[in-house]
């Protein structure tokens, strides 16, 4: 689809960035498989990472993928964004454990908790998790607590969210908190951050305008393949 299929389903497989399967448990076996393939090729020092929402931890692929990664001691960093709702289902109705990190214990996987609205804390915890995985510590399970401040999609008015949660520290706007942190540390000024925002918006607007002028992809003409090596696909078609 040349980047036209949604706003997150993109990747660069040749550079190690797998195309995302939404924020779902299915991402875990994909990354685990890629890490296992690199191990079989003799590559070292590689770390794989993926992220999903708390609802994704209730899927079968989550459990199967995490179990396989734990057994193989793969250098996988799994980040769970615990935004308190799986779409509109609160955590109390989707899992019985007291805390999401408890799901890691049964698989023998180290778990880490972090305030998902705190940039400095996230950088520190994720940095430690990546280093531990790279040093042979196996999969690392990171749970960041936050609150999704808008609906699950444009069709979602977000009215099911408890107002008390919105008023709690979980309801902080992590971007605003991060901007304040960068300014406090003198890593950026307010003017620089405003400039970055304008620069990003300009690039997005220009790209969107370009795409809207182009014709939609024609499957009869496009040079694409579901498999990374075209000859594999041709062999399947011949058989």
Order of alpha helices (4+ residues) and beta strands (2+ residues): alpha-beta-alpha-beta-beta-beta-alpha-beta-alpha-beta-alpha-alpha-alpha-alpha
